[in-house]
Amino acid sequence: MKLLTLNCHSWQEENQWEKIRTIAEVIDQNDYDVIALQEVSQHVHANKLSGGVKEDNFAYVLIKELKKRGNNNYTMVWDVAHLGYDVYEEGLAILTKHPVTATESFYITESEDVSFWKARKIVGATIRYMERELTFYSCHLGWWGDDEESYKNQADRLVEKASEHDVYFLLGDFNNDGSTDGEGYDYLMSKGLTDTYTEAVTKDNGTTVVGDIAGWDGNEKGLRIDYIFTNVSLPVHGSTVIFNGKNRPVVSDHFGVEVIVEAPLPQV
């Protein structure tokens, strides 16, 4: 089973359309089973389609690009979390080529005010895969030490909700570096999660952010803040950073992470 997560930084990139085409090309070639996207934006004044999606929704545009390549395999689940840059409805998305049996979205922050940029929502989809239902969440959490919106509270709410499912995967931008002891990454791991990167038979250095980006002002080092977690122990064949300029062109201020895992066997 092939999984991909990417913080898109959508509509904030130079050469944005070229980068959209690059993402579509990679999805088409790599044939991911599930893709989790964060910072999936649409302009507040764009024309409405259905289900809250507008015609410039980044995930919707990406699926249209896939269709131009003859790939009609993917459907999307999307919801807005908050306003970004005053003019964008910023949300999260799940793309999958498998049947979706259920969807969900929920806030993990105290604030549920769309106008407040720290309001954080999770978007989930349960799919039917190899005769078993698996649940995937696209996640974008805040920062450790934030007095307004506690990271621990966000992690607690996320895992509590996800734990309603037998098998789940948490994919996304968790805004905490894996090499920093005693902070968000360690707190997440204390919840009994498995980090597919650490379990992978083959992997690279895992770095998904380099240098100074929004939310990490003044950063001068490589960070591993984008992850694919699961609540079950599975063989992980590989974990690879993508869209980093070495493995495919850069398309965002975050690099992506792709993972190949053995799917859990159907329940007997």
N, C-alpha and C positions, 0 to 999 in steps of 0.2 A: 504494500500500500504506500503510495507516494503522497506526501503532504508538503505544502508550501505555506509560509507566512511571510508577509511583507507589509511594513508601514509605508504607504504609498506617497505621503506628503503631497496629496493630489492637488492639482492646479496651482501649485507653488513652485514647480520646477521649470527651469529653462528647457526649451525644446521639448515641451510636454507631450506633444503628439508623437514625436519620434520615440519617446520613452514608452508611451502607451503601446505603440506597435512592437517595441522590443519585448515588453511583458507578454503581449499576446503571442508573439512568436515562440517564446520560451514555454508558455503554457501549452501551446499546440504541440510542440516537439516533445515535451517531457510528460504530457498526458497525466497530470496530477489527479488523484482521486478527490482530494479536498484542498481548497485554497482559502486561507484566512487573510483578510485585508483590513488594515486600519487606516485612519485618516482618509476615509472614502467620502469625498465631499461632492456637493452640488450647490449651485448658486441659488440663493433664496428667491430670485426672480425668474428662474428658468421655467420653462413650460412643464406643467405637471403631466405625468403619465398615469400610473396606477400604484396603489399601495404606498403612497408617499414618495415614490421615486420620480425624479424629474429627468428631462431629456439629457442633461449634462452630468448625471450621476456617474462618477468615475467607474464604478463596477459595471453599470449598464453599458457605458461606452466601451469598456474592455470586452464585454461579451459581444457587442456589435463588431468589434475588430476581429474577434475569433470567428464570427460567422462569415466575415469577408474572406477568411482563409479556408472556408468550407467546414469549419468546426462548429457544429450545432449541439455539442454534447453538454454544455454547461448551463445550469440555472443558478440564480442568485437569491440570497436572503440578505436584506439590508435594513438598518434602522438608524435614525439620527440620534446622536448623543448630546451635542451642544453646538452652538454657533462658533465658527472660527473666522478670525480676521474680519468680523462684523458682517460679512456678506456670504458666508458659506455655511450650509448645514452639514456639519461634519459627523460622520457615522462610521459604522463598521459593517463588514460584509463577509459572508461565506459563499464561495462558489464550489459547486460539486457537479460531477457527471453521474451521480447515483440518485436513486429515488429519495426524495425528502419526505419523511413521515411525520415530522413535527418541527416547528420553529418556536423560538422564544427570544425575548429581549428583556433586560432588566437592569436597573441602576444598581451600582455597588457603592455609590457615594451617598452621603447624607443629603446632598442637594440633588434635586431632580429638575432644577431650573435650566431649561435649554439655553438661556442667555448667559449662564455662568460657565466659563470655559473649563472649570475644574469638575464639572458634572461628568461622571463616567458611566457609560452603559456597556453591557456585554450583549453580543448577538450570538445566538446558537442555532444549530440545525442538527436534527437527528436523521441519519440516513440508514438505508437498508444496504448492507454490504455483506456478501457471502452468507446470506441467510441469517444475519444478525444485525441488530440495531446498535449503532455507534453514535455518540453525540460529540459534536465539535463546537467549540466556542472561539470566536474572535475576540481578543482581549486587548484593552489599552488602559493600563493602570497609571496612577499618579506616582509621586516620588516619596521616598522614605523621608521622614522628618517633617512632612507637611502638617502644620498645626490646624489648617482649615479642614482638610479631608485626610483622615488617618489612613495610611497605607495598610496597616494591620486590619482595619475595619473593611477596607476594600477586598483584601485577600480572604478574610473570613467569610464575607458575603458571597464571593465568587465560588469558593470551594463548597460552602454549604449548599448553594443552589445546584452546582454541578453534581454533587454527591447524591442527588435524587436519581441519577442514572448509574447503571452497573458499570459501564465503560465510557469514559469521556476523555477528551483531549482538550487542552488549553493552549491555544496558539496565539502569539502576538507580541506586542511591545509592552514589557513589564517594567520598564524604566528603572531597573535596578541591575547593577553590574554583578555578574556571577563571581568576580574575584574579590568583592568587598565583603569582608566577614561581618556577621552580626547585623546585617540589614535585610532588605527586602527579599533577596534571593534565599538567604538562609531561612527566613520566616516562611516563605512559600514551601521550601523543602521540608520544613517541620510539619507540614500538613500531610505528609506521606506521599507526595507526588514523586514521579519518576521524571528526571530530566533526560530526554532522549539523546541529547548531546553527550552526556557523560556515559551513557550506555552504548553508544555507537561503536561498532567494530572499527570503522574507518571514519575519520573526521579531520577537520582542519583546526585552525586556532579559534574559531567560533566568533571572531570579532564582527559585530554588526553595525557599530557606529565608530567613526573616526573623527576626532577633532570637535570643534565648536559647532553645535547645532541648537535649534530651539529646544529649551528645557534643559540643556546641558551647556550653558554659557561658560566659556573659559576652559572647557575640557580640552586636554592636550594629549590624551591617551586613547588607545583602542578600548572599546567597551563591548561586552557581551550582554545585551539587554533584551534581545529578541529570542524567544524560546518556543519550543514545543514540548509541553508537559503532558503526562498521562497519569491516570490513577492505577494502572495495571502494569505488571512486569511483562514486557514483550521483547523478543529479539529485535534489535535495531541494527540494520545492516550498514547504514551510513547516515552522517549528518554533515551537510555541506553548506557553506555560506555562498550565496549567489547574488548577482547584480552588484558585485564589488569592484568591477574594473578588471579583475583577473578571471573570474568565472562569470562571463557575460558583462555587458556595459552597466555602469551605474545608472539607476533610474529614479533614485530617491535619496534623501539624506540618511536613510537607513538602508542597510543591505538586507537581503532576504535570507531565509533559512529553509532548506529543503531536507526532508528526512524520508528514509525508506525503512518501513517497519513491517514486521510480520503481523498481519491482522489477527485479532483474537479469534479462536475457533468458535463456531456456533455452540450455544448451550444445548446440552443433551436432555 
